[in-house]
Amino acid sequence: RRIATGVAASDLLQEDRAEDGRDLDDAERAALRRVLTRAGGNVSQAADLLGISRATLYRKMKKLSIN
């Protein structure tokens, strides 16, 4: 009955979820590292591949501690 009301399975199973978005940060960090690798470390090219500005990419890199 609770599943029919739209309760998340993880809530029903009382699974622990990462607090404060750590899983999302890890996923974003991995995605940025992949695109930077594809771009050969060229930040301008990586930003272009992502469809964001170079400044935005630098802000994301700083937030996620990617050097």
LINCORWO-V44661 format. One line per field, one symbol per residue. phi: phi as a letter, one per 30 degrees, with the letter a starting at -180 (. if undefined). A space follows every 50 residues. Layout:
phi = ???
This chain:
phi = .ddddjddeddddhddcddhiddddddddddddddddddiiddddddddd ibdddddddddddchcc
